[in-house]
Amino acid sequence: MSDQHHHHHHEHAHAHGPVDGELTETQRLLKRLHHWIHHNDDHAANYIEWAAKIEAMGLVAAAGRLRTAAELTHAISREFEAAAAAIQQDEETD
């Protein structure tokens, strides 16, 4: 395996509605949660892809660990989704 590091660059060239400075704290949090969900799901897909590659190399146990990491990552995303839903529900009852 390579000794290169994976770097994340999150520049977005598309609009997200109001400028961040115009968002409430709650809106900023919801935006952040949705970003984390997308980011985690991208990572989980990458873990699954690598699990298949290394399983084909005979690294079955390591592949299983990557699949478990993907499942845990998806579980974290579902928690973020639940947090966002709870925030939206609280806003609707205010």
C-alpha positions as CSV (number, residue, x, y, z in Angstrom):
1,M,0.0,0.0,0.0
2,S,1.1,3.6,-0.6
3,D,2.3,6.0,2.1
4,Q,0.2,8.8,0.6
5,H,-2.3,10.6,2.7
6,H,-5.9,11.2,1.7
7,H,-6.8,14.9,1.9
8,H,-10.3,16.3,2.0
9,H,-11.1,19.4,0.0
10,H,-14.6,20.7,0.4
11,E,-14.9,23.6,-1.9
12,H,-18.4,24.0,-3.2
13,A,-19.1,25.9,-6.4
14,H,-22.9,25.6,-6.0
15,A,-25.3,27.8,-4.1
16,H,-26.7,26.7,-0.8
17,G,-29.5,29.2,-0.5
18,P,-28.9,32.2,1.8
19,V,-25.3,33.2,2.5
20,D,-24.0,31.4,5.6
21,G,-23.9,34.7,7.5
22,E,-27.7,35.0,7.0
23,L,-28.5,31.6,8.4
24,T,-29.7,31.0,12.0
25,E,-27.6,28.8,14.2
26,T,-30.2,26.0,13.7
27,Q,-30.1,26.4,9.9
28,R,-26.3,26.2,10.1
29,L,-26.5,23.1,12.2
30,L,-28.9,21.4,9.8
31,K,-26.7,22.3,6.9
32,R,-23.7,20.9,8.7
33,L,-25.6,17.7,9.6
34,H,-26.6,17.2,5.9
35,H,-23.0,17.8,4.9
36,W,-21.7,15.2,7.4
37,I,-24.3,12.6,6.1
38,H,-23.2,13.0,2.5
39,H,-19.5,13.0,3.6
40,N,-19.9,9.8,5.7
41,D,-21.9,8.0,3.0
42,D,-19.1,8.8,0.5
43,H,-16.6,7.3,2.9
44,A,-18.7,4.2,3.5
45,A,-18.9,3.6,-0.2
46,N,-15.2,3.9,-0.5
47,Y,-14.7,1.4,2.4
48,I,-16.9,-1.1,0.6
49,E,-15.1,-0.6,-2.7
50,W,-11.7,-1.2,-1.0
51,A,-13.1,-4.2,0.9
52,A,-13.9,-5.9,-2.4
53,K,-10.4,-5.1,-3.8
54,I,-8.5,-6.4,-0.8
55,E,-10.8,-9.5,-0.5
56,A,-9.8,-10.3,-4.0
57,M,-6.1,-10.1,-2.8
58,G,-6.9,-12.7,-0.1
59,L,-7.1,-10.2,2.7
60,V,-10.5,-11.6,3.9
61,A,-10.3,-10.5,7.5
62,A,-9.2,-7.0,6.7
63,A,-12.0,-6.8,4.1
64,G,-14.5,-7.8,6.8
65,R,-13.2,-5.0,9.0
66,L,-13.7,-2.5,6.2
67,R,-17.2,-3.7,5.7
68,T,-17.9,-3.3,9.4
69,A,-16.4,0.2,9.3
70,A,-18.8,1.0,6.4
71,E,-21.8,-0.3,8.5
72,L,-20.7,1.8,11.5
73,T,-20.2,4.9,9.3
74,H,-23.8,4.4,7.9
75,A,-25.0,4.1,11.4
76,I,-23.4,7.4,12.3
77,S,-25.1,9.0,9.3
78,R,-28.5,7.7,10.4
79,E,-27.9,9.3,13.8
80,F,-27.1,12.6,12.0
81,E,-30.4,12.1,10.1
82,A,-32.3,11.5,13.3
83,A,-30.7,14.6,14.9
84,A,-31.8,16.7,11.8
85,A,-35.3,15.3,12.0
86,A,-35.5,16.1,15.7
87,I,-34.4,19.7,15.1
88,Q,-36.9,20.1,12.3
89,Q,-39.7,18.7,14.4
90,D,-38.7,21.0,17.3
91,E,-38.8,24.0,14.9
92,E,-42.3,23.0,13.7
93,T,-43.7,22.9,17.2
94,D,-42.3,26.3,18.1
